[in-house]
């Protein structure tokens, strides 16, 4: 099938390349000329495991192309819209400028029978508002939310754990138009569906809520265990053992119960804020009022990480050498959007410390945003002469491959702050380090 993908950022570029990898003919469209030029040469504009390989293969096969010309969408059967929905400046709500612009730019190139599949994360009610514009061109709007994890985005696109299609519905059931649109999406995703991936057909509002409610739940689980870490810190309990114990309950599970400096990135923080804002608009702000506290708990953990460093160094950070292991908001990514790691590094710098940051993938991105910090690509060089070390992104290079003995041979001090509770505390202490975890004695 011929497909178009409008927007070639983290979501769109991966989706376009992945759809080409399963056999579709795909054109990716974006207004950013530099991004399009790089993608057209088979160069991934950001770090995402597996993307470079399928991008190169797609370009070489002729099934994948990129352009800035929206008219290239003409002739495609399905048009995926995957543009950004950032947080509004000065408010919590989602900025839908790019979504509206993408739809308005696409409509003149639609043909009767086309499917427009929204993938952007949007406030509930957005699809209902956009549908008449698409219908006026004889096409059908569906909402097909993405559930990608950065670092595993290629795998999550090619082999998702579920597929959701919000289609035109009446009285809880798809209209004839909606049923036809769902069948077309089944064709698009037939390799995944053939392997047993659930394909859930629902109305617009439910499809939109599936995405934001999933992110809200994950954020809640992370902040819950970080709230327990706050209690553990004043009682002497160990939040890691606590998480292990309650995680054995099948109703709770251990995943996303990792206490530390909290979540970041381009999705969870903005999505829970936008969800809160939309609930207020709907007159149901009290229903998700807890999300404001989830956000607050998350941000407090960054404060706590800075406090741990300061306390460990006797309250004096001025001219202290502090090595920050990690810049990306999570491992296997170069994404620094709302990165807790960079936030902590900037705060330490503001308190007078000499901060050196290292990261396997995100240094270039971090340097563009925070050029005042010192960046070193080589991990061992970054550790040299450090008075204290803080682990803020749990790359394997830090949590598995760096031994406390080797680190001790490089640093001046023997203080380590484990911002992700990913190190073996006993091993580091046995090697002579003063170890501080998050919610751990």
Beta strands, then each sheet from edge to edge (+ up, - down):
strand 1: 2-6
strand 2: 25-29
strand 3: 64-67
strand 4: 78-81
strand 5: 115-118
strand 6: 140-143
strand 7: 162-166
strand 8: 169-170
strand 9: 173-174
strand 10: 198-202
strand 11: 321-325
strand 12: 354-358
strand 13: 374-375
strand 14: 388-391
strand 15: 415-418
strand 16: 434-436
sheet 1: 3+ 2+ 1+ 4+ 5+ 6+
sheet 2: 7+ 10+
sheet 3: 8+ 9-
sheet 4: 13+ 12+ 11+ 14+ 15+ 16+
end
